[in-house]
């Protein structure tokens, strides 16, 4: 036996009561789960009663570039995340072509010193596996990437030949091992897609037992209509449908999640497989350009920046920005700028109101000018949600956990900016704040939401439970001590209480410190599972 874990309080991922036992691991898989294992092992770890559970599955991750830029980035493994679902919100970077490829290649070279050598998922998977991976990855096909490749970033409907081309690309990506299609319907060019287009692409995913996930068309004033559209995609395609990071954004929309959760419940009763995921925070994070009208964003970042220099455009945008839904500009925090060593780096971690004061201009003009100076690429954090809504979504028995963040590290190339604390704290925050401190979920149920439930939803074969013969993705943590330490003021802080983490039977975290091991890999649809309908 390669590894023997003694005296564990085992939460096996089923949601049932824990039990004290030993767990043996051999050749990357769980060899035995017994009250006492009397077998010699190469390594013995005594947990002295600490909790042991399956590795956490981050169903909504953006580590697509993290795997390329810094394979040793450890913010996810130190939370206990052993598998990530990447390619969310319509942005995957595993499929490249056209103007989108040119911009991506230029950005990766200029910003990160990375030479992009892939153009499809098969090549992307080979690239990141050759670099080495700390955990496992499941990849989705970004619909925004598809549309940009085939149609550019303009606002027009897909012609039959456009749709046929996108369907072919989806089919090939699924054959290469991608697990489904994701959409980002508030972003250009995904925002220009029709319901028929979305249904057609989701049908292709369904034929391969893949899924459809969606950053829906609106999480504020249009929340109900956007959820209805996601349900309609599920109804029309029969694909499992996941509403990403479900929330109600903007003070005037608080409370709407009660209705949207009921809409999903009614759809499931109808036989439509529609679910949601959530990160446990009251602030979201996306580009600062998300505050702009769609017509300003058409054509991509460079054209957006050029439009904002036009006085007539500025006048129209300024009026729109005066009525943004976040209350005031102190609720919008600058998280990252494109030029990390440029003069605007000083604004990272400041609110928009602070940028406006520094430049002695209105907040609306500060937003536009900052986007111009950074070629339209500015990250922001929006304090737009209510605690009651977060609680309500978390209590829903169909909600699973996702960070909506890519892997980072507190040192090295991915240590820059001022990331959302979910990057470092999502899973320990659920265990510490929502389970231990507030009792919103039981510990066994929280573990289930992070392990077997997402594994079953996405069809990850032999993962998500501690069972003999299954893969040894495991997390040992201290229930009385586990907590997130990352805050909105100091986000780059690792959690406490995640003692050990194993990926495919190999330790990637030992005694709360990362190891140098790279035992992860890409899980490919068809070979490693798929949605079970």
TAUR-V364805 format. One record per residue. N is the residue number from 1. PHI is phi in degrees with one decimal (none if undefined). Layout:
# TAUR-V364805
n:N phi:PHI
n:N phi:PHI
This chain:
# TAUR-V364805
n:1 phi:none
n:2 phi:-78.4
n:3 phi:-143.0
n:4 phi:-125.8
n:5 phi:-101.8
n:6 phi:-100.9
n:7 phi:53.9
n:8 phi:-94.1
n:9 phi:-92.7
n:10 phi:-87.2
n:11 phi:-101.1
n:12 phi:-80.1
n:13 phi:97.5
n:14 phi:-79.1
n:15 phi:93.5
n:16 phi:-80.5
n:17 phi:-64.5
n:18 phi:-72.5
n:19 phi:-141.8
n:20 phi:-84.3
n:21 phi:-165.9
n:22 phi:-108.9
n:23 phi:-131.6
n:24 phi:-106.7
n:25 phi:-128.5
n:26 phi:-144.2
n:27 phi:53.8
n:28 phi:82.8
n:29 phi:-121.3
n:30 phi:-74.5
n:31 phi:-93.6
n:32 phi:-158.8
n:33 phi:-133.3
n:34 phi:-141.0
n:35 phi:-61.1
n:36 phi:-150.6
n:37 phi:-109.7
n:38 phi:-107.9
n:39 phi:-135.9
n:40 phi:-68.6
n:41 phi:-139.5
n:42 phi:-64.6
n:43 phi:-137.8
n:44 phi:-122.1
n:45 phi:-120.3
n:46 phi:-99.6
n:47 phi:-84.8
n:48 phi:51.6
n:49 phi:92.3
n:50 phi:-68.1
n:51 phi:-76.8
n:52 phi:-130.2
n:53 phi:-150.3
n:54 phi:-62.8
n:55 phi:-62.5
n:56 phi:-75.5
n:57 phi:-112.1
n:58 phi:-87.3
n:59 phi:-77.2
n:60 phi:-136.7
n:61 phi:-120.2
n:62 phi:-127.3
n:63 phi:-88.6
n:64 phi:-51.2
n:65 phi:-82.4
n:66 phi:-59.4
n:67 phi:-60.8
n:68 phi:-85.6
n:69 phi:-78.9
n:70 phi:-149.7
n:71 phi:-59.6
n:72 phi:-88.0
n:73 phi:-52.6
n:74 phi:-119.4
n:75 phi:-64.2
n:76 phi:-82.0
n:77 phi:-64.9
n:78 phi:-75.3
n:79 phi:-90.7
n:80 phi:96.3
n:81 phi:-81.1
n:82 phi:-105.9
n:83 phi:-141.6
n:84 phi:-122.2
n:85 phi:-96.8
n:86 phi:-103.6
n:87 phi:81.4
n:88 phi:-83.0
n:89 phi:60.2
n:90 phi:78.9
n:91 phi:-125.2
n:92 phi:-120.8
n:93 phi:66.9
n:94 phi:-91.9
n:95 phi:-128.5
n:96 phi:-128.3
n:97 phi:174.8
n:98 phi:64.0
n:99 phi:-62.7
n:100 phi:-60.8
n:101 phi:-64.1
n:102 phi:-60.1
n:103 phi:-68.3
n:104 phi:-65.5
n:105 phi:-60.4
n:106 phi:-65.1
n:107 phi:-64.3
n:108 phi:-63.5
n:109 phi:-72.8
n:110 phi:-72.4
n:111 phi:-86.4
n:112 phi:-122.4
n:113 phi:70.0
n:114 phi:-101.8
n:115 phi:-93.1
n:116 phi:-79.7
n:117 phi:-116.8
n:118 phi:-111.4
n:119 phi:-136.8
n:120 phi:-141.9
n:121 phi:-66.3
n:122 phi:-59.2
n:123 phi:-70.9
n:124 phi:-62.8
n:125 phi:-59.7
n:126 phi:-62.4
n:127 phi:-63.5
n:128 phi:-73.5
n:129 phi:-68.9
n:130 phi:-66.9
n:131 phi:-69.8
n:132 phi:102.8
n:133 phi:-133.1
n:134 phi:-79.2
n:135 phi:-130.9
n:136 phi:-98.2
n:137 phi:-128.8
n:138 phi:-116.8
n:139 phi:-110.3
n:140 phi:-105.0
n:141 phi:-92.6
n:142 phi:-76.0
n:143 phi:-63.6
n:144 phi:-61.3
n:145 phi:-64.5
n:146 phi:-57.7
n:147 phi:-65.2
n:148 phi:-63.3
n:149 phi:-60.8
n:150 phi:-87.5
n:151 phi:-124.1
n:152 phi:76.8
n:153 phi:-107.0
n:154 phi:-84.8
n:155 phi:-93.1
n:156 phi:-154.4
n:157 phi:-72.3
n:158 phi:-74.0
n:159 phi:-75.8
n:160 phi:-52.8
n:161 phi:-70.3
n:162 phi:-65.3
n:163 phi:-64.5
n:164 phi:-61.7
n:165 phi:-64.2
n:166 phi:-64.7
n:167 phi:-62.0
n:168 phi:-64.4
n:169 phi:-64.3
n:170 phi:-63.1
n:171 phi:-59.2
n:172 phi:-66.9
n:173 phi:-65.3
n:174 phi:-66.8
n:175 phi:-63.5
n:176 phi:-72.2
n:177 phi:121.8
n:178 phi:-65.5
n:179 phi:-105.9
n:180 phi:161.7
n:181 phi:-116.9
n:182 phi:-116.4
n:183 phi:-125.9
n:184 phi:-127.5
n:185 phi:-86.9
n:186 phi:-103.8
n:187 phi:-106.5
n:188 phi:-81.1
n:189 phi:-98.2
n:190 phi:-57.7
n:191 phi:-62.0
n:192 phi:-91.0
n:193 phi:-81.0
n:194 phi:-89.5
n:195 phi:-59.9
n:196 phi:-60.8
n:197 phi:-61.8
n:198 phi:-64.1
n:199 phi:-62.6
n:200 phi:-60.4
n:201 phi:-72.4
n:202 phi:-66.2
n:203 phi:-63.4
n:204 phi:-62.5
n:205 phi:-58.7
n:206 phi:-61.6
n:207 phi:-62.2
n:208 phi:-100.4
n:209 phi:63.4
n:210 phi:-97.2
n:211 phi:-123.3
n:212 phi:-127.1
n:213 phi:-118.9
n:214 phi:-144.5
n:215 phi:-77.2
n:216 phi:-67.4
n:217 phi:-71.9
n:218 phi:-174.7
n:219 phi:-119.0
n:220 phi:-120.8
n:221 phi:-61.3
n:222 phi:-103.4
n:223 phi:-56.2
n:224 phi:-62.2
n:225 phi:-65.4
n:226 phi:-69.0
n:227 phi:-66.2
n:228 phi:-59.8
n:229 phi:-64.5
n:230 phi:-59.8
n:231 phi:-63.1
n:232 phi:-64.1
n:233 phi:-64.1
n:234 phi:-62.1
n:235 phi:-66.8
n:236 phi:-77.2
n:237 phi:-105.4
n:238 phi:66.9
n:239 phi:-82.8
n:240 phi:-57.7
n:241 phi:-119.4
n:242 phi:-117.0
n:243 phi:-83.4
n:244 phi:-76.2
n:245 phi:31.0
n:246 phi:-66.1
n:247 phi:-165.3
n:248 phi:-120.2
n:249 phi:-104.3
n:250 phi:100.0
n:251 phi:-53.5
n:252 phi:-71.8
n:253 phi:-110.7
n:254 phi:-59.8
n:255 phi:99.9
n:256 phi:-67.2
n:257 phi:-64.0
n:258 phi:-59.7
n:259 phi:-71.4
n:260 phi:-71.8
n:261 phi:-63.5
n:262 phi:-65.8
n:263 phi:-59.9
n:264 phi:-68.0
n:265 phi:-63.0
n:266 phi:-64.1
n:267 phi:-65.4
n:268 phi:-63.5
n:269 phi:-63.6
n:270 phi:-80.1
n:271 phi:102.9
n:272 phi:-91.5
n:273 phi:-84.0
n:274 phi:-123.0
n:275 phi:-138.9
n:276 phi:-149.6
n:277 phi:-127.2
n:278 phi:-159.2
n:279 phi:-106.8
n:280 phi:-89.3
n:281 phi:-143.0
n:282 phi:-98.5
n:283 phi:-123.5
n:284 phi:-106.0
n:285 phi:-150.2
n:286 phi:-161.6
n:287 phi:-71.7
n:288 phi:-64.9
n:289 phi:-69.2
n:290 phi:-65.4
n:291 phi:-80.6
n:292 phi:-89.3
n:293 phi:-63.8
n:294 phi:-59.2
n:295 phi:-65.1
n:296 phi:-74.3
n:297 phi:-84.5
n:298 phi:-57.4
n:299 phi:98.6
n:300 phi:104.5
n:301 phi:-60.2
n:302 phi:-62.9
n:303 phi:-68.9
n:304 phi:-59.8
n:305 phi:-60.5
n:306 phi:-66.8
n:307 phi:-59.9
n:308 phi:-68.2
n:309 phi:-85.4
n:310 phi:-78.3
n:311 phi:-56.7
n:312 phi:-66.5
n:313 phi:-62.1
n:314 phi:-59.6
n:315 phi:-61.9
n:316 phi:-67.8
n:317 phi:-66.6
n:318 phi:-58.7
n:319 phi:-65.6
n:320 phi:-65.6
n:321 phi:-67.4
n:322 phi:-65.3
n:323 phi:-117.1
n:324 phi:-65.5
n:325 phi:-86.8
n:326 phi:-94.3
n:327 phi:97.4
n:328 phi:-152.1
n:329 phi:-75.2
n:330 phi:-74.2
n:331 phi:-95.0
n:332 phi:-122.6
n:333 phi:-109.9
n:334 phi:-78.1
n:335 phi:-103.0
n:336 phi:-163.6
n:337 phi:-121.2
n:338 phi:-63.9
n:339 phi:-90.6
n:340 phi:-65.9
n:341 phi:-106.0
n:342 phi:-84.8
n:343 phi:-65.2
n:344 phi:-81.5
n:345 phi:-58.1
n:346 phi:-62.5
n:347 phi:-87.5
n:348 phi:-63.3
n:349 phi:93.7
n:350 phi:-103.4
n:351 phi:-78.2
n:352 phi:-56.0
n:353 phi:-60.3
n:354 phi:-68.4
n:355 phi:-62.7
n:356 phi:-60.9
n:357 phi:-64.9
n:358 phi:-63.4
n:359 phi:-94.8
n:360 phi:55.3
n:361 phi:-147.7
n:362 phi:-69.0
n:363 phi:-58.3
n:364 phi:-64.8
n:365 phi:-69.9
n:366 phi:-62.9
n:367 phi:-60.0
n:368 phi:-64.8
n:369 phi:-68.5
n:370 phi:-66.0
n:371 phi:-65.1
n:372 phi:-62.2
n:373 phi:-67.6
n:374 phi:-108.8
n:375 phi:53.8
n:376 phi:79.5
n:377 phi:-114.9
n:378 phi:-132.7
n:379 phi:-88.5
n:380 phi:-143.5
n:381 phi:-115.7
n:382 phi:-116.3
n:383 phi:-87.2
n:384 phi:-130.5
n:385 phi:-116.8
n:386 phi:-109.5
n:387 phi:-59.9
n:388 phi:-62.2
n:389 phi:-67.0
n:390 phi:-58.8
n:391 phi:-60.8
n:392 phi:-63.3
n:393 phi:-65.5
n:394 phi:-66.1
n:395 phi:-69.9
n:396 phi:-58.0
n:397 phi:-68.2
n:398 phi:-108.1
n:399 phi:-90.5
n:400 phi:-114.0
n:401 phi:-105.0
n:402 phi:-143.7
n:403 phi:-84.3
n:404 phi:56.6
n:405 phi:-145.1
n:406 phi:-91.1
n:407 phi:-66.6
n:408 phi:-134.9
n:409 phi:-139.6
n:410 phi:-79.7
n:411 phi:-140.6
n:412 phi:95.6
n:413 phi:-63.5
n:414 phi:-100.7
n:415 phi:-99.7
n:416 phi:-79.0
n:417 phi:74.7
n:418 phi:-132.1
n:419 phi:-68.7
n:420 phi:-60.9
n:421 phi:-61.9
n:422 phi:-60.3
n:423 phi:-60.1
n:424 phi:-111.1
n:425 phi:-129.2
n:426 phi:-51.8
n:427 phi:-73.0
n:428 phi:-62.5
n:429 phi:-65.7
n:430 phi:-61.1
n:431 phi:-67.9
n:432 phi:-86.0
n:433 phi:-73.8
n:434 phi:-84.7
n:435 phi:-94.1
n:436 phi:-71.2
n:437 phi:-81.8
n:438 phi:-112.7
n:439 phi:66.2
n:440 phi:-69.0
n:441 phi:-131.6
n:442 phi:-75.6
n:443 phi:-63.5
n:444 phi:-62.7
n:445 phi:-70.3
n:446 phi:-61.3
n:447 phi:-61.0
n:448 phi:-60.2
n:449 phi:-64.0
n:450 phi:-101.0
n:451 phi:-130.8
n:452 phi:-68.2
n:453 phi:-65.3
n:454 phi:-65.8
n:455 phi:-61.9
n:456 phi:-67.0
n:457 phi:-62.4
n:458 phi:-94.1
n:459 phi:74.2
n:460 phi:-80.1
n:461 phi:-68.2
n:462 phi:57.9
n:463 phi:-137.4
n:464 phi:96.5
n:465 phi:-135.8
n:466 phi:-95.8
n:467 phi:-140.0
n:468 phi:-54.8
n:469 phi:92.1
n:470 phi:-85.5
n:471 phi:-63.6
n:472 phi:-89.6
n:473 phi:-91.6
n:474 phi:-138.7
n:475 phi:-131.9
n:476 phi:-108.5
n:477 phi:-141.4
n:478 phi:-104.3
n:479 phi:-57.3
n:480 phi:-83.5
n:481 phi:-125.5
n:482 phi:-60.4
n:483 phi:-165.2
n:484 phi:-85.6
n:485 phi:-114.1
n:486 phi:-69.2
n:487 phi:-126.8
n:488 phi:-69.1
n:489 phi:-82.9
n:490 phi:-126.6
n:491 phi:-79.6
n:492 phi:-91.0
n:493 phi:-129.5
n:494 phi:-76.9
n:495 phi:-74.9
n:496 phi:-111.7
n:497 phi:90.0
n:498 phi:-89.3
n:499 phi:-78.8
n:500 phi:-136.4
n:501 phi:-138.1
n:502 phi:-120.4
n:503 phi:-117.3
n:504 phi:50.9
n:505 phi:85.1
n:506 phi:-111.3
n:507 phi:-71.0
n:508 phi:-108.5
n:509 phi:-134.3
n:510 phi:-134.2
n:511 phi:54.2
n:512 phi:67.1
n:513 phi:-123.3
n:514 phi:-70.4
n:515 phi:-96.0
n:516 phi:-94.2
n:517 phi:-71.5
n:518 phi:-129.8
n:519 phi:-90.8
n:520 phi:-80.8
n:521 phi:-174.5
n:522 phi:-82.1
n:523 phi:-91.1
n:524 phi:-108.4
n:525 phi:-58.3
n:526 phi:99.0
n:527 phi:-93.6
n:528 phi:-112.6
n:529 phi:132.6
n:530 phi:156.1
n:531 phi:-57.2
n:532 phi:-98.9
n:533 phi:-96.9
